[in-house]
Amino acid sequence: QAAEELRAAGARQALQLQEMGRRERLLRADAARAKEQLESFKTQVMRACSLAAAGSAGKAITEQQVVEKVRQISEESQQSREREKCLQEELSSRLSKEKEVSENVEVFTKSLCELQ
């Protein structure tokens, strides 16, 4: 009976190892696909940037220049989002004040009418 339990445990472990191997192969394939997609994207960005640079300056650009430009654009985008948020808050504040002033004018006008 103990030998049978050992065989069953060994069979379970063998199945678990097979499953782990299958998962590892899938993960490796996924990683390889992701790497290929990244390289393809990088190539497309470099091609687009090189064409843009060639059109404007007539010279090729380096990968580092592209990375720096992307970083700069990203930072500018973040700054724009922060500025937009500040402007939205300021607009909201001004609209609230305008509403309050409008309500006060209405009360004042009503009071003037009652006095007359």
Protein Blocks (a to p, Z undefined) as FASTA:
>chain_A
ZZmmmmmmmmmmmmmmmmmmmmmmmmmmmmmmmmmmmmmmmmmmmmmmmmmmmmmnopac
dfklmmmmmmmmmmmmmmmmmmmmmmmmmmmmmmmmmmmmmmmmmmmmmmmmmmZZ
